[in-house]
Amino acid sequence: TAELAAAQEKQMEVCDVCGAFLIVGDAQQRIDDHLMGKQHVGYARLKGALQEIMVW
């Protein structure tokens, strides 16, 4: 039923760096894997470069 599905939904939050959905309370290994992933690292580099340009 819809009530059961809603109860089983995991709470999620959005990564401030890359916008990916992360499960709240997920295993530390999964969080570490996300932080070292290509998408997250790429967005972090882009944001860093943009901040450097904005300082000029």
trRosetta pair geometry for C-beta under 8 A, 3 or more apart (Angstrom, degrees):
i j d omega theta_ij theta_ji phi_ij phi_ji
1 4 4.9 97 58 8 78 101
1 5 7.1 -143 97 -4 42 89
2 5 5.6 -55 -148 38 35 112
2 6 6.3 36 154 -21 67 105
3 6 5.8 -54 -148 35 30 111
3 7 6.5 30 153 -20 63 106
4 7 5.7 -55 -149 35 32 112
4 8 6.5 22 156 -13 65 110
5 8 5.9 -64 -148 41 30 106
5 9 6.9 51 151 -45 63 91
6 9 5.8 -31 -156 -2 36 117
10 23 4.9 -16 145 -138 138 107
10 24 7.2 179 164 38 87 78
11 23 7.3 103 77 -161 53 61
11 24 4.2 -27 97 30 103 129
11 25 7.6 64 61 12 106 105
12 21 4.7 3 177 -173 135 104
12 22 6.4 147 -159 72 78 37
12 23 5.7 -48 -101 -99 76 46
12 24 6.4 -152 -99 -16 19 85
13 21 7.5 146 74 -153 28 59
13 22 5.5 -27 65 63 78 92
13 24 5.6 85 -13 -70 103 93
14 19 5.9 -17 -174 -148 107 47
14 20 7.3 152 -154 76 60 29
14 21 6.2 -41 -98 -97 60 55
14 22 7.5 139 -119 16 11 85
15 18 5.0 3 98 50 130 78
15 19 6.1 -50 65 9 86 12
15 20 4.6 21 13 50 127 78
15 21 7.7 -115 -8 -60 85 10
15 22 5.6 94 -58 -23 88 117
15 34 7.1 -153 -85 159 143 130
15 40 6.6 -78 162 -110 157 105
17 40 5.8 63 97 -155 128 80
17 43 5.3 130 150 103 83 118
17 44 5.2 -8 -167 -75 131 84
17 47 6.9 -118 -150 3 77 150
18 39 5.2 104 -170 137 149 92
18 40 4.6 -107 -19 -104 144 56
18 42 7.6 76 -110 65 119 80
18 43 3.9 160 -98 27 81 154
18 44 7.5 -50 -55 -37 95 74
19 43 7.5 -171 9 -119 88 165
20 34 6.7 -158 87 -155 146 118
20 39 6.5 99 -54 108 127 136
20 40 6.9 -64 8 -72 133 93
22 26 6.5 -115 176 10 84 137
22 31 7.1 60 -158 -109 130 81
22 34 6.4 34 -103 -126 112 176
23 26 4.1 100 77 -61 98 113
23 30 7.6 1 44 115 108 148
26 30 4.7 -78 150 75 122 133
26 31 5.9 146 86 -50 106 89
27 30 4.8 92 66 4 85 102
27 31 7.3 -156 97 -4 46 86
28 31 5.5 -56 -150 38 38 113
28 32 6.1 40 152 -20 70 105
29 32 5.7 -53 -146 38 31 112
29 33 6.3 35 152 -22 64 105
30 33 5.5 -50 -146 35 32 114
30 34 6.5 36 152 -21 63 102
31 34 5.7 -52 -153 33 32 113
31 35 6.4 29 152 -17 65 107
32 35 5.7 -56 -146 38 33 110
32 36 6.3 15 159 -5 66 111
33 36 6.2 -68 -146 47 27 100
33 37 6.3 50 150 -52 63 99
34 37 5.4 -40 -151 1 32 123
34 40 5.8 97 159 -38 68 149
35 40 5.8 -115 -134 123 28 156
36 40 7.4 40 35 67 12 125
36 41 6.8 16 -166 -51 32 118
37 40 4.9 82 64 16 89 104
37 41 6.6 -167 87 -5 40 93
38 41 6.0 -62 -139 44 24 106
38 42 5.8 26 162 -23 64 113
39 42 5.9 -59 -146 36 24 112
39 43 6.5 19 160 -13 62 107
40 43 6.1 -59 -149 38 28 106
40 44 6.3 29 153 -20 64 109
41 44 5.6 -56 -148 36 31 114
41 45 6.4 31 154 -19 65 104
42 45 5.8 -55 -150 35 30 109
42 46 6.4 29 153 -17 64 106
43 46 5.5 -53 -146 38 35 113
43 47 6.2 34 156 -19 68 105
44 47 5.9 -54 -146 37 29 109
44 48 6.4 31 153 -19 63 107
45 48 5.7 -56 -149 36 31 112
45 49 6.3 29 155 -17 66 106
46 49 5.8 -56 -146 38 30 109
46 50 6.2 31 155 -20 65 108
47 50 5.6 -53 -145 36 31 113
47 51 6.4 34 154 -21 64 104
48 51 5.8 -54 -151 33 31 111
48 52 6.6 32 151 -19 63 103
49 52 5.6 -52 -152 33 35 114
49 53 6.5 34 151 -18 66 105
50 53 5.7 -54 -149 37 34 111
50 54 6.2 35 153 -22 66 107
51 54 5.6 -53 -144 36 32 113
51 55 6.7 42 153 -30 62 99
52 55 5.9 -50 -158 20 32 115
52 56 7.8 42 147 -28 58 91
53 56 6.0 -41 -169 10 41 113
